[in-house]
Amino acid sequence: MSDLTDTDYDAYEQDIELLVDTLRKCFNAEKARYNVVGHQNTLFIEIQGLDDLTPEEISEVAEPVLDELDMDFDEISLLPLKK
């Protein structure tokens, strides 16, 4: 298996940023940010305003986006954005 190049890392980061921005727009939020916990292969996405929604409402909006996702995370968690 070949080593990842800087271009591979840049593309990976761009894919994550596109996902976060898409979800931010879907939730009509002004701000969102993410954190990757590599040793757990988990992506945490914080989105402004999620604390005003029920888990069902969050799933209804996020699932169509996440179903199209072609990234290999064990878990993706959506959380309210904390200041």
KEGUDO-717425 format. One record per atom (N, C-alpha, C): residue number from 1; residue in one letter; y, z, x. Coordinates in pm, whole numbers, plus 50000, padded with zeros to 5 digits. Each point is the difference from the previous one (the first is absolute). Layout:
<pt num="NUM" residuo="a" yy="Y" zz="Z" xx="X"/>
...
//
This chain:
<pt num="1" residuo="m" yy="49882" zz="50000" xx="50085"/>
<pt num="1" residuo="m" yy="50118" zz="50000" xx="49915"/>
<pt num="1" residuo="m" yy="50124" zz="50000" xx="50089"/>
<pt num="2" residuo="s" yy="50097" zz="49921" xx="49965"/>
<pt num="2" residuo="s" yy="50120" zz="49990" xx="50082"/>
<pt num="2" residuo="s" yy="50098" zz="50113" xx="49969"/>
<pt num="3" residuo="d" yy="50082" zz="50031" xx="50099"/>
<pt num="3" residuo="d" yy="50102" zz="50103" xx="49982"/>
<pt num="3" residuo="d" yy="50110" zz="49946" xx="49911"/>
<pt num="4" residuo="l" yy="50065" zz="50092" xx="49927"/>
<pt num="4" residuo="l" yy="50112" zz="49961" xx="49915"/>
<pt num="4" residuo="l" yy="50123" zz="49975" xx="50086"/>
<pt num="5" residuo="t" yy="50075" zz="49899" xx="49963"/>
<pt num="5" residuo="t" yy="50121" zz="49966" xx="50073"/>
<pt num="5" residuo="t" yy="50121" zz="50060" xx="49930"/>
<pt num="6" residuo="d" yy="50115" zz="49992" xx="50066"/>
<pt num="6" residuo="d" yy="50124" zz="50046" xx="49937"/>
<pt num="6" residuo="d" yy="50026" zz="49923" xx="49871"/>
<pt num="7" residuo="t" yy="49965" zz="49874" xx="49998"/>
<pt num="7" residuo="t" yy="50018" zz="49918" xx="49880"/>
<pt num="7" residuo="t" yy="49914" zz="50053" xx="49886"/>
<pt num="8" residuo="d" yy="49877" zz="50043" xx="50031"/>
<pt num="8" residuo="d" yy="49913" zz="50057" xx="49898"/>
<pt num="8" residuo="d" yy="50060" zz="50128" xx="49943"/>
<pt num="9" residuo="y" yy="50053" zz="50085" xx="50087"/>
<pt num="9" residuo="y" yy="50062" zz="50124" xx="49954"/>
<pt num="9" residuo="y" yy="50125" zz="49973" xx="49917"/>
<pt num="10" residuo="d" yy="50079" zz="49901" xx="50042"/>
<pt num="10" residuo="d" yy="50120" zz="49964" xx="49924"/>
<pt num="10" residuo="d" yy="49963" zz="49950" xx="49860"/>
<pt num="11" residuo="a" yy="49897" zz="49917" xx="49991"/>
<pt num="11" residuo="a" yy="49956" zz="49947" xx="49871"/>
<pt num="11" residuo="a" yy="49947" zz="50113" xx="49911"/>
<pt num="12" residuo="y" yy="49926" zz="50092" xx="50059"/>
<pt num="12" residuo="y" yy="49948" zz="50116" xx="49927"/>
<pt num="12" residuo="y" yy="50114" zz="50084" xx="49944"/>
<pt num="13" residuo="e" yy="50100" zz="50026" xx="50082"/>
<pt num="13" residuo="e" yy="50115" zz="50079" xx="49956"/>
<pt num="13" residuo="e" yy="50079" zz="49925" xx="49892"/>
<pt num="14" residuo="q" yy="50015" zz="49871" xx="50015"/>
<pt num="14" residuo="q" yy="50071" zz="49920" xx="49898"/>
<pt num="14" residuo="q" yy="49926" zz="50002" xx="49867"/>
<pt num="15" residuo="d" yy="49866" zz="49995" xx="50005"/>
<pt num="15" residuo="d" yy="49920" zz="50006" xx="49877"/>
<pt num="15" residuo="d" yy="50021" zz="50134" xx="49929"/>
<pt num="16" residuo="i" yy="50003" zz="50108" xx="50076"/>
<pt num="16" residuo="i" yy="50022" zz="50132" xx="49941"/>
<pt num="16" residuo="i" yy="50141" zz="50007" xx="49940"/>
<pt num="17" residuo="e" yy="50097" zz="49953" xx="50074"/>
<pt num="17" residuo="e" yy="50139" zz="50004" xx="49950"/>
<pt num="17" residuo="e" yy="50016" zz="49915" xx="49874"/>
<pt num="18" residuo="l" yy="49932" zz="49887" xx="49993"/>
<pt num="18" residuo="l" yy="50004" zz="49917" xx="49880"/>
<pt num="18" residuo="l" yy="49937" zz="50074" xx="49882"/>
<pt num="19" residuo="l" yy="49887" zz="50065" xx="50023"/>
<pt num="19" residuo="l" yy="49935" zz="50078" xx="49894"/>
<pt num="19" residuo="l" yy="50092" zz="50110" xx="49950"/>
<pt num="20" residuo="v" yy="50058" zz="50076" xx="50092"/>
<pt num="20" residuo="v" yy="50088" zz="50111" xx="49962"/>
<pt num="20" residuo="v" yy="50121" zz="49948" xx="49924"/>
<pt num="21" residuo="d" yy="50058" zz="49892" xx="50045"/>
<pt num="21" residuo="d" yy="50117" zz="49944" xx="49932"/>
<pt num="21" residuo="d" yy="49963" zz="49947" xx="49861"/>
<pt num="22" residuo="t" yy="49884" zz="49937" xx="49988"/>
<pt num="22" residuo="t" yy="49954" zz="49951" xx="49870"/>
<pt num="22" residuo="t" yy="49981" zz="50115" xx="49903"/>
<pt num="23" residuo="l" yy="49935" zz="50107" xx="50046"/>
<pt num="23" residuo="l" yy="49981" zz="50116" xx="49912"/>
<pt num="23" residuo="l" yy="50134" zz="50065" xx="49966"/>
<pt num="24" residuo="r" yy="50089" zz="50007" xx="50097"/>
<pt num="24" residuo="r" yy="50133" zz="50057" xx="49973"/>
<pt num="24" residuo="r" yy="50068" zz="49923" xx="49888"/>
<pt num="25" residuo="k" yy="49994" zz="49867" xx="50007"/>
<pt num="25" residuo="k" yy="50061" zz="49916" xx="49896"/>
<pt num="25" residuo="k" yy="49930" zz="50017" xx="49866"/>
<pt num="26" residuo="c" yy="49868" zz="50011" xx="50001"/>
<pt num="26" residuo="c" yy="49925" zz="50017" xx="49876"/>
<pt num="26" residuo="c" yy="50039" zz="50129" xx="49927"/>
<pt num="27" residuo="f" yy="50033" zz="50101" xx="50077"/>
<pt num="27" residuo="f" yy="50040" zz="50128" xx="49941"/>
<pt num="27" residuo="f" yy="50152" zz="50012" xx="49984"/>
<pt num="28" residuo="n" yy="50072" zz="49891" xx="50026"/>
<pt num="28" residuo="n" yy="50147" zz="50000" xx="49989"/>
<pt num="28" residuo="n" yy="50063" zz="50113" xx="50080"/>
<pt num="29" residuo="a" yy="49947" zz="50025" xx="50118"/>
<pt num="29" residuo="a" yy="50049" zz="50108" xx="50085"/>
<pt num="29" residuo="a" yy="50094" zz="49944" xx="50106"/>
<pt num="30" residuo="e" yy="50094" zz="50083" xx="50039"/>
<pt num="30" residuo="e" yy="50093" zz="49960" xx="50106"/>
<pt num="30" residuo="e" yy="49939" zz="50020" xx="50139"/>
<pt num="31" residuo="k" yy="49915" zz="50102" xx="50013"/>
<pt num="31" residuo="k" yy="49947" zz="50033" xx="50132"/>
<pt num="31" residuo="k" yy="49849" zz="50019" xx="49997"/>
<pt num="32" residuo="a" yy="49939" zz="49965" xx="50112"/>
<pt num="32" residuo="a" yy="49857" zz="50024" xx="50021"/>
<pt num="32" residuo="a" yy="49976" zz="50001" xx="50150"/>
<pt num="33" residuo="r" yy="49897" zz="50070" xx="50040"/>
<pt num="33" residuo="r" yy="49961" zz="50001" xx="50141"/>
<pt num="33" residuo="r" yy="49849" zz="50022" xx="50006"/>
<pt num="34" residuo="y" yy="49946" zz="49977" xx="50119"/>
<pt num="34" residuo="y" yy="49855" zz="50013" xx="50015"/>
<pt num="34" residuo="y" yy="49965" zz="50072" xx="50129"/>
<pt num="35" residuo="n" yy="49877" zz="50046" xx="50004"/>
<pt num="35" residuo="n" yy="49945" zz="50064" xx="50118"/>
<pt num="35" residuo="n" yy="49852" zz="49964" xx="50006"/>
<pt num="36" residuo="v" yy="49957" zz="49953" xx="50115"/>
<pt num="36" residuo="v" yy="49859" zz="49968" xx="50020"/>
<pt num="36" residuo="v" yy="49938" zz="50111" xx="50083"/>
<pt num="37" residuo="v" yy="49892" zz="50057" xx="49949"/>
<pt num="37" residuo="v" yy="49925" zz="50099" xx="50075"/>
<pt num="37" residuo="v" yy="49874" zz="49929" xx="50049"/>
<pt num="38" residuo="g" yy="50011" zz="49952" xx="50124"/>
<pt num="38" residuo="g" yy="49897" zz="49912" xx="50055"/>
<pt num="38" residuo="g" yy="49862" zz="50061" xx="50009"/>
<pt num="39" residuo="h" yy="49992" zz="50127" xx="50043"/>
<pt num="39" residuo="h" yy="49867" zz="50060" xx="50016"/>
<pt num="39" residuo="h" yy="49932" zz="50023" xx="49866"/>
<pt num="40" residuo="q" yy="50076" zz="49996" xx="49891"/>
<pt num="40" residuo="q" yy="49942" zz="50012" xx="49865"/>
<pt num="40" residuo="q" yy="49998" zz="49865" xx="49929"/>
<pt num="41" residuo="n" yy="50057" zz="49898" xx="50064"/>
<pt num="41" residuo="n" yy="50012" zz="49867" xx="49941"/>
<pt num="41" residuo="n" yy="50061" zz="50007" xx="49860"/>
<pt num="42" residuo="t" yy="50110" zz="50077" xx="49990"/>
<pt num="42" residuo="t" yy="50067" zz="50025" xx="49874"/>
<pt num="42" residuo="t" yy="50145" zz="49954" xx="50008"/>
<pt num="43" residuo="l" yy="50047" zz="49940" xx="49892"/>
<pt num="43" residuo="l" yy="50139" zz="49959" xx="49987"/>
<pt num="43" residuo="l" yy="50064" zz="50084" xx="49891"/>
<pt num="44" residuo="f" yy="50104" zz="50073" xx="50037"/>
<pt num="44" residuo="f" yy="50079" zz="50078" xx="49905"/>
<pt num="44" residuo="f" yy="50129" zz="49925" xx="49973"/>
<pt num="45" residuo="i" yy="50028" zz="49975" xx="49873"/>
<pt num="45" residuo="i" yy="50123" zz="49931" xx="49962"/>
<pt num="45" residuo="i" yy="50078" zz="50094" xx="49909"/>
<pt num="46" residuo="e" yy="50121" zz="50033" xx="50044"/>
<pt num="46" residuo="e" yy="50088" zz="50085" xx="49919"/>
<pt num="46" residuo="e" yy="50102" zz="49909" xx="49931"/>
<pt num="47" residuo="i" yy="50011" zz="50018" xx="49868"/>
<pt num="47" residuo="i" yy="50091" zz="49916" xx="49922"/>
<pt num="47" residuo="i" yy="50089" zz="50091" xx="49915"/>
<pt num="48" residuo="q" yy="50128" zz="49972" xx="50006"/>
<pt num="48" residuo="q" yy="50098" zz="50077" xx="49924"/>
<pt num="48" residuo="q" yy="49971" zz="49987" xx="49851"/>
<pt num="49" residuo="g" yy="50001" zz="50114" xx="49930"/>
<pt num="49" residuo="g" yy="49985" zz="50001" xx="49855"/>
<pt num="49" residuo="g" yy="49858" zz="50017" xx="49948"/>
<pt num="50" residuo="l" yy="49900" zz="50001" xx="50086"/>
<pt num="50" residuo="l" yy="49863" zz="50015" xx="49952"/>
<pt num="50" residuo="l" yy="49977" zz="50135" xx="49934"/>
<pt num="51" residuo="d" yy="50078" zz="50101" xx="50039"/>
<pt num="51" residuo="d" yy="49981" zz="50131" xx="49941"/>
<pt num="51" residuo="d" yy="50042" zz="50003" xx="49853"/>
<pt num="52" residuo="d" yy="50065" zz="49894" xx="49951"/>
<pt num="52" residuo="d" yy="50038" zz="49991" xx="49859"/>
<pt num="52" residuo="d" yy="49893" zz="49930" xx="49915"/>
<pt num="53" residuo="l" yy="49893" zz="49952" xx="50064"/>
<pt num="53" residuo="l" yy="49897" zz="49924" xx="49931"/>
<pt num="53" residuo="l" yy="49868" zz="50076" xx="49997"/>
<pt num="54" residuo="t" yy="49918" zz="49968" xx="49900"/>
<pt num="54" residuo="t" yy="49866" zz="50058" xx="49992"/>
<pt num="54" residuo="t" yy="49908" zz="49921" xx="50094"/>
<pt num="55" residuo="p" yy="49888" zz="50059" xx="50037"/>
<pt num="55" residuo="p" yy="49904" zz="49926" xx="50083"/>
<pt num="55" residuo="p" yy="49955" zz="49869" xx="49933"/>
<pt num="56" residuo="e" yy="49987" zz="50001" xx="49868"/>
<pt num="56" residuo="e" yy="49960" zz="49880" xx="49928"/>
<pt num="56" residuo="e" yy="50106" zz="49890" xx="50012"/>
<pt num="57" residuo="e" yy="50127" zz="50039" xx="49988"/>
<pt num="57" residuo="e" yy="50108" zz="49902" xx="50014"/>
<pt num="57" residuo="e" yy="50005" zz="49942" xx="50141"/>
<pt num="58" residuo="i" yy="49979" zz="50085" xx="50099"/>
<pt num="58" residuo="i" yy="49999" zz="49954" xx="50139"/>
<pt num="58" residuo="i" yy="49886" zz="49901" xx="50021"/>
<pt num="59" residuo="s" yy="49882" zz="50034" xx="49951"/>
<pt num="59" residuo="s" yy="49884" zz="49911" xx="50015"/>
<pt num="59" residuo="s" yy="50023" zz="49867" xx="49931"/>
<pt num="60" residuo="e" yy="50059" zz="50004" xx="49882"/>
<pt num="60" residuo="e" yy="50024" zz="49878" xx="49923"/>
<pt num="60" residuo="e" yy="50089" zz="49902" xx="50076"/>
<pt num="61" residuo="v" yy="50099" zz="50053" xx="50070"/>
<pt num="61" residuo="v" yy="50092" zz="49915" xx="50076"/>
<pt num="61" residuo="v" yy="49938" zz="49959" xx="50134"/>
<pt num="62" residuo="a" yy="49936" zz="50093" xx="50068"/>
<pt num="62" residuo="a" yy="49954" zz="49975" xx="50138"/>
<pt num="62" residuo="a" yy="49868" zz="49924" xx="50010"/>
<pt num="63" residuo="e" yy="49910" zz="50020" xx="49906"/>
<pt num="63" residuo="e" yy="49867" zz="49940" xx="50013"/>
<pt num="63" residuo="e" yy="50000" zz="49848" xx="50016"/>
<pt num="64" residuo="p" yy="50081" zz="49926" xx="49921"/>
<pt num="64" residuo="p" yy="49999" zz="49854" xx="50021"/>
<pt num="64" residuo="p" yy="50042" zz="49960" xx="50141"/>
<pt num="65" residuo="v" yy="50094" zz="50072" xx="50057"/>
<pt num="65" residuo="v" yy="50045" zz="49971" xx="50137"/>
<pt num="65" residuo="v" yy="49891" zz="50036" xx="50100"/>
<pt num="66" residuo="l" yy="49943" zz="50118" xx="49985"/>
<pt num="66" residuo="l" yy="49899" zz="50047" xx="50094"/>
<pt num="66" residuo="l" yy="49870" zz="49919" xx="49989"/>
<pt num="67" residuo="d" yy="49971" zz="49948" xx="49880"/>
<pt num="67" residuo="d" yy="49880" zz="49917" xx="49983"/>
<pt num="67" residuo="d" yy="50008" zz="49871" xx="50081"/>
<pt num="68" residuo="e" yy="50121" zz="49952" xx="50024"/>
<pt num="68" residuo="e" yy="50020" zz="49878" xx="50076"/>
<pt num="68" residuo="e" yy="50006" zz="50025" xx="50151"/>
<pt num="69" residuo="l" yy="49998" zz="50126" xx="50038"/>
<pt num="69" residuo="l" yy="50016" zz="50039" xx="50139"/>
<pt num="69" residuo="l" yy="49883" zz="49956" xx="50085"/>
<pt num="70" residuo="d" yy="50032" zz="49945" xx="50116"/>
<pt num="70" residuo="d" yy="49896" zz="49956" xx="50094"/>
<pt num="70" residuo="d" yy="50015" zz="50078" xx="50131"/>
<pt num="71" residuo="m" yy="50007" zz="50132" xx="49986"/>
<pt num="71" residuo="m" yy="50009" zz="50087" xx="50118"/>
<pt num="71" residuo="m" yy="49884" zz="50097" xx="49994"/>
<pt num="72" residuo="d" yy="49959" zz="50045" xx="50115"/>
<pt num="72" residuo="d" yy="49878" zz="50079" xx="50009"/>
<pt num="72" residuo="d" yy="50029" zz="50148" xx="50020"/>
<pt num="73" residuo="f" yy="50062" zz="50063" xx="49899"/>
<pt num="73" residuo="f" yy="50022" zz="50144" xx="50003"/>
<pt num="73" residuo="f" yy="49891" zz="50069" xx="49919"/>
<pt num="74" residuo="d" yy="49956" zz="50116" xx="50046"/>
<pt num="74" residuo="d" yy="49905" zz="50078" xx="49923"/>
<pt num="74" residuo="d" yy="50067" zz="50059" xx="49877"/>
<pt num="75" residuo="e" yy="50128" zz="50033" xx="50013"/>
<pt num="75" residuo="e" yy="50072" zz="50059" xx="49889"/>
<pt num="75" residuo="e" yy="50147" zz="49961" xx="50008"/>
<pt num="76" residuo="i" yy="50058" zz="49973" xx="49884"/>
<pt num="76" residuo="i" yy="50144" zz="49979" xx="49987"/>
<pt num="76" residuo="i" yy="50050" zz="50099" xx="49897"/>
<pt num="77" residuo="s" yy="50093" zz="50085" xx="50040"/>
<pt num="77" residuo="s" yy="50053" zz="50101" xx="49910"/>
<pt num="77" residuo="s" yy="50147" zz="49973" xx="49971"/>
<pt num="78" residuo="l" yy="50035" zz="50003" xx="49873"/>
<pt num="78" residuo="l" yy="50139" zz="49986" xx="49958"/>
<pt num="78" residuo="l" yy="50053" zz="50139" xx="49968"/>
<pt num="79" residuo="l" yy="50113" zz="50033" xx="50059"/>
<pt num="79" residuo="l" yy="50059" zz="50133" xx="49986"/>
<pt num="79" residuo="l" yy="50147" zz="49988" xx="49966"/>
<pt num="80" residuo="p" yy="50055" zz="50103" xx="49934"/>
<pt num="80" residuo="p" yy="50146" zz="50001" xx="49977"/>
<pt num="80" residuo="p" yy="50071" zz="50013" xx="50134"/>
<pt num="81" residuo="l" yy="50111" zz="49930" xx="50013"/>
<pt num="81" residuo="l" yy="50081" zz="50006" xx="50123"/>
<pt num="81" residuo="l" yy="50069" zz="50135" xx="50006"/>
<pt num="82" residuo="k" yy="49978" zz="50069" xx="50109"/>
<pt num="82" residuo="k" yy="50067" zz="50127" xx="50025"/>
<pt num="82" residuo="k" yy="50113" zz="49975" xx="50097"/>
<pt num="83" residuo="k" yy="50110" zz="50069" xx="49981"/>
<pt num="83" residuo="k" yy="50119" zz="49977" xx="50083"/>
<pt num="83" residuo="k" yy="49984" zz="50048" xx="50139"/>
//
